[in-house]
């Protein structure tokens, strides 16, 4: 008798497009419509891929955060980070920045000087991860991790490679520390792979690449810019490249982000850049920002000037 096939993909959501930060376009599958929270994940933005001519690149000038974490993953191009605590860093291709906003920070995420002056490609992601109530007011923390410190897993048949940003795959463990149990994987395959996700974790998979992928025991097809919400039912999740290569040599490489986490299970009060547990805490966050408790970053006028000039140049070129 044939074994029972469990349906593991509960829902597929297509990302919508909207402008964020200083005017860059994102594809956003979360939040989207009635699906506004995938505990502990608050938001998933797909930035690019986009090509900038010299002087066109934009980022996100000075803005606040409190009560959660922002995770930035760069594939192409780069961001330069400054914050009100005096931290500074440049995120190049392959970098991950795991920023714990905690009690509050003002930060800016701007294109690198090289990208702004010379132009080039930009491609990346930003994910917002909620913090439990006990950690919402902790001291801000940064984990800027270069690509050489992010391990890769390779399957025995060499057809699947997984960048282990958070969590673990078989015997490969991430170097990033998280406040709650989280998996963040960049999975790339030209074949098949069965991924174990710990029981009790909610999971989702975002296809950021043109090639489609089959997910789950039932082989649900997920296309570019689509997010699959999983119910693993305690079983490994199957991934399979779906499209044949143009030269008939095998399958096109499929590339997806896998996000999984143990739900925090607390009330969420969120507005703009703040994510707390109560409305009173939100009001306090706005009050603290307005009264200067978050601090400031020198050079804010210059960053806004560069952003305005880049937007004007793109508009003049008919790109807006």
Beta strands, then each sheet from edge to edge (+ up, - down):
strand 1: 9-14
strand 2: 16-20
strand 3: 24-30
strand 4: 41-52
strand 5: 60-65
strand 6: 68-76
strand 7: 79-83
strand 8: 88-91
strand 9: 96-100
strand 10: 105-111
strand 11: 120-130
strand 12: 141-145
strand 13: 152-154
strand 14: 160-166
strand 15: 168-169
strand 16: 172-173
strand 17: 182-189
strand 18: 192-195
strand 19: 201-207
strand 20: 213-215
strand 21: 220-222
strand 22: 226-230
strand 23: 237-241
strand 24: 254-262
strand 25: 269-271
strand 26: 274-276
sheet 1: 1+ 22- 19+ 24- 17+ 14- 13+
sheet 2: 2+ 3- 4+ 11- 6+ 9- 12+
sheet 3: 5+ 10- 7+ 8-
sheet 4: 15+ 16-
sheet 5: 18+ 23- 20+ 21-
sheet 6: 25+ 26-
end
